[in-house]
Amino acid sequence: MNYNFKKFEETHGRYESRITVTGSKSIGFPTRFFKDNDIDSYKYVTLFYDEDKMVVGIKFLSDEGEPHKFTIVKSKDGYGGSIIASSFFGKYAIDTKKYKGKYDWKKEITPFGELYVIELKEK
Protein backbone atom coordinates (compact mmCIF):
# COMPACT_ATOMS: atom_id res chain seq x y z
CA MET A 1 0.00 0.00 0.00
CA ASN A 2 1.21 3.53 -0.80
CA TYR A 3 1.03 6.16 1.99
CA ASN A 4 1.51 9.88 1.76
CA PHE A 5 3.09 10.44 5.18
CA LYS A 6 4.21 13.87 6.34
CA LYS A 7 6.58 14.12 9.27
CA PHE A 8 5.07 16.03 12.20
CA GLU A 9 7.66 18.63 13.18
CA GLU A 10 5.73 21.15 15.25
CA THR A 11 6.06 19.43 18.62
CA HIS A 12 6.05 22.70 20.57
CA GLY A 13 2.95 24.19 18.96
CA ARG A 14 -0.12 24.77 21.09
CA TYR A 15 -2.97 23.71 18.83
CA GLU A 16 -5.57 25.37 20.91
CA SER A 17 -7.78 28.25 19.90
CA ARG A 18 -8.60 29.45 23.41
CA ILE A 19 -6.95 32.54 24.87
CA THR A 20 -4.85 31.91 27.98
CA VAL A 21 -4.57 33.96 31.15
CA THR A 22 -1.44 32.95 33.06
CA GLY A 23 -0.68 33.11 36.75
CA SER A 24 2.24 35.41 35.90
CA LYS A 25 -0.04 38.20 34.59
CA SER A 26 0.25 37.49 30.89
CA ILE A 27 -2.32 36.79 28.20
CA GLY A 28 -1.34 34.10 25.72
CA PHE A 29 -2.39 33.57 22.14
CA PRO A 30 -1.64 29.97 21.14
CA THR A 31 -0.55 28.83 17.69
CA ARG A 32 -3.98 27.94 16.32
CA PHE A 33 -5.60 31.18 17.55
CA PHE A 34 -2.65 33.16 16.19
CA LYS A 35 -2.86 31.56 12.74
CA ASP A 36 -6.65 31.35 12.44
CA ASN A 37 -7.04 35.05 13.27
CA ASP A 38 -3.99 36.35 11.37
CA ILE A 39 -2.54 37.85 14.56
CA ASP A 40 0.97 37.87 13.05
CA SER A 41 -0.10 40.93 11.04
CA TYR A 42 -0.50 42.95 14.28
CA LYS A 43 2.12 44.41 16.64
CA TYR A 44 0.06 45.49 19.63
CA VAL A 45 -2.99 44.90 21.79
CA THR A 46 -5.21 47.31 23.67
CA LEU A 47 -7.26 45.94 26.54
CA PHE A 48 -10.73 46.82 27.79
CA TYR A 49 -12.52 45.65 30.93
CA ASP A 50 -16.11 45.45 32.11
CA GLU A 51 -15.72 45.32 35.90
CA ASP A 52 -19.34 44.33 36.57
CA LYS A 53 -19.27 41.31 34.27
CA MET A 54 -15.54 40.51 34.62
CA VAL A 55 -15.14 40.52 30.85
CA VAL A 56 -11.90 41.39 29.06
CA GLY A 57 -11.92 42.86 25.56
CA ILE A 58 -8.82 42.50 23.40
CA LYS A 59 -8.22 44.63 20.33
CA PHE A 60 -5.34 43.81 17.99
CA LEU A 61 -3.70 46.72 16.19
CA SER A 62 -0.50 47.99 14.61
CA ASP A 63 -0.98 51.70 15.37
CA GLU A 64 2.32 53.04 16.73
CA GLY A 65 0.48 56.14 17.94
CA GLU A 66 -1.81 54.32 20.40
CA PRO A 67 -0.46 55.37 23.81
CA HIS A 68 -2.09 52.57 25.85
CA LYS A 69 -0.89 49.48 24.02
CA PHE A 70 0.82 46.26 24.98
CA THR A 71 3.42 44.80 22.62
CA ILE A 72 2.73 41.30 21.34
CA VAL A 73 5.75 39.13 22.10
CA LYS A 74 5.82 36.67 19.22
CA SER A 75 7.41 33.25 19.39
CA LYS A 76 10.59 33.09 17.29
CA ASP A 77 9.52 29.63 16.17
CA GLY A 78 6.03 30.66 15.05
CA TYR A 79 4.20 29.21 18.07
CA GLY A 80 1.86 32.10 18.80
CA GLY A 81 2.49 35.02 21.11
CA SER A 82 1.59 36.76 24.34
CA ILE A 83 1.44 40.08 26.12
CA ILE A 84 2.64 40.95 29.61
CA ALA A 85 -0.34 42.71 31.19
CA SER A 86 0.79 43.26 34.79
CA SER A 87 -0.47 46.85 34.87
CA PHE A 88 -3.91 45.81 33.57
CA PHE A 89 -4.36 43.01 36.11
CA GLY A 90 -2.98 45.23 38.89
CA LYS A 91 -5.26 48.18 38.07
CA TYR A 92 -8.37 46.00 38.32
CA ALA A 93 -7.05 43.87 41.22
CA ILE A 94 -7.49 40.68 39.20
CA ASP A 95 -5.66 37.85 40.95
CA THR A 96 -4.33 35.87 38.00
CA LYS A 97 -3.60 32.91 40.27
CA LYS A 98 -7.39 32.59 40.74
CA TYR A 99 -8.34 33.34 37.14
CA LYS A 100 -5.56 31.61 35.20
CA GLY A 101 -6.68 29.19 32.53
CA LYS A 102 -7.84 28.79 28.95
CA TYR A 103 -10.82 30.82 27.84
CA ASP A 104 -13.17 30.46 24.92
CA TRP A 105 -13.55 33.77 23.15
CA LYS A 106 -16.03 35.52 20.92
CA LYS A 107 -15.80 38.54 18.65
CA GLU A 108 -17.96 41.52 19.54
CA ILE A 109 -18.44 44.76 17.65
CA THR A 110 -18.24 47.62 20.18
CA PRO A 111 -17.84 51.42 20.08
CA PHE A 112 -14.08 50.64 20.31
CA GLY A 113 -14.19 48.43 17.22
CA GLU A 114 -13.96 44.65 16.98
CA LEU A 115 -12.88 43.05 20.26
CA TYR A 116 -12.05 39.47 21.14
CA VAL A 117 -13.95 38.94 24.39
CA ILE A 118 -13.27 36.51 27.25
CA GLU A 119 -15.31 36.14 30.43
CA LEU A 120 -13.10 35.60 33.47
CA LYS A 121 -14.09 32.74 35.76
CA GLU A 122 -12.48 31.84 39.06
CA LYS A 123 -10.72 28.49 38.72
matplotlib code that plots the C-alpha trace (Angstrom):
import matplotlib.pyplot as plt

x = [0.0, 1.2, 1.0, 1.5, 3.1, 4.2, 6.6, 5.1, 7.7, 5.7, 6.1, 6.1, 2.9, -0.1, -3.0, -5.6, -7.8, -8.6, -6.9, -4.9, -4.6, -1.4, -0.7, 2.2, 0.0, 0.2, -2.3, -1.3, -2.4, -1.6, -0.6, -4.0, -5.6, -2.6, -2.9, -6.7, -7.0, -4.0, -2.5, 1.0, -0.1, -0.5, 2.1, 0.1, -3.0, -5.2, -7.3, -10.7, -12.5, -16.1, -15.7, -19.3, -19.3, -15.5, -15.1, -11.9, -11.9, -8.8, -8.2, -5.3, -3.7, -0.5, -1.0, 2.3, 0.5, -1.8, -0.5, -2.1, -0.9, 0.8, 3.4, 2.7, 5.7, 5.8, 7.4, 10.6, 9.5, 6.0, 4.2, 1.9, 2.5, 1.6, 1.4, 2.6, -0.3, 0.8, -0.5, -3.9, -4.4, -3.0, -5.3, -8.4, -7.1, -7.5, -5.7, -4.3, -3.6, -7.4, -8.3, -5.6, -6.7, -7.8, -10.8, -13.2, -13.6, -16.0, -15.8, -18.0, -18.4, -18.2, -17.8, -14.1, -14.2, -14.0, -12.9, -12.0, -13.9, -13.3, -15.3, -13.1, -14.1, -12.5, -10.7]
y = [0.0, 3.5, 6.2, 9.9, 10.4, 13.9, 14.1, 16.0, 18.6, 21.2, 19.4, 22.7, 24.2, 24.8, 23.7, 25.4, 28.3, 29.4, 32.5, 31.9, 34.0, 33.0, 33.1, 35.4, 38.2, 37.5, 36.8, 34.1, 33.6, 30.0, 28.8, 27.9, 31.2, 33.2, 31.6, 31.4, 35.1, 36.4, 37.8, 37.9, 40.9, 43.0, 44.4, 45.5, 44.9, 47.3, 45.9, 46.8, 45.7, 45.4, 45.3, 44.3, 41.3, 40.5, 40.5, 41.4, 42.9, 42.5, 44.6, 43.8, 46.7, 48.0, 51.7, 53.0, 56.1, 54.3, 55.4, 52.6, 49.5, 46.3, 44.8, 41.3, 39.1, 36.7, 33.3, 33.1, 29.6, 30.7, 29.2, 32.1, 35.0, 36.8, 40.1, 40.9, 42.7, 43.3, 46.8, 45.8, 43.0, 45.2, 48.2, 46.0, 43.9, 40.7, 37.8, 35.9, 32.9, 32.6, 33.3, 31.6, 29.2, 28.8, 30.8, 30.5, 33.8, 35.5, 38.5, 41.5, 44.8, 47.6, 51.4, 50.6, 48.4, 44.6, 43.0, 39.5, 38.9, 36.5, 36.1, 35.6, 32.7, 31.8, 28.5]
z = [0.0, -0.8, 2.0, 1.8, 5.2, 6.3, 9.3, 12.2, 13.2, 15.3, 18.6, 20.6, 19.0, 21.1, 18.8, 20.9, 19.9, 23.4, 24.9, 28.0, 31.1, 33.1, 36.8, 35.9, 34.6, 30.9, 28.2, 25.7, 22.1, 21.1, 17.7, 16.3, 17.6, 16.2, 12.7, 12.4, 13.3, 11.4, 14.6, 13.1, 11.0, 14.3, 16.6, 19.6, 21.8, 23.7, 26.5, 27.8, 30.9, 32.1, 35.9, 36.6, 34.3, 34.6, 30.9, 29.1, 25.6, 23.4, 20.3, 18.0, 16.2, 14.6, 15.4, 16.7, 17.9, 20.4, 23.8, 25.8, 24.0, 25.0, 22.6, 21.3, 22.1, 19.2, 19.4, 17.3, 16.2, 15.1, 18.1, 18.8, 21.1, 24.3, 26.1, 29.6, 31.2, 34.8, 34.9, 33.6, 36.1, 38.9, 38.1, 38.3, 41.2, 39.2, 40.9, 38.0, 40.3, 40.7, 37.1, 35.2, 32.5, 28.9, 27.8, 24.9, 23.2, 20.9, 18.6, 19.5, 17.7, 20.2, 20.1, 20.3, 17.2, 17.0, 20.3, 21.1, 24.4, 27.2, 30.4, 33.5, 35.8, 39.1, 38.7]

ax = plt.figure().add_subplot(projection="3d")
ax.plot(x, y, z, "-o")
ax.set_aspect("equal")
plt.show()
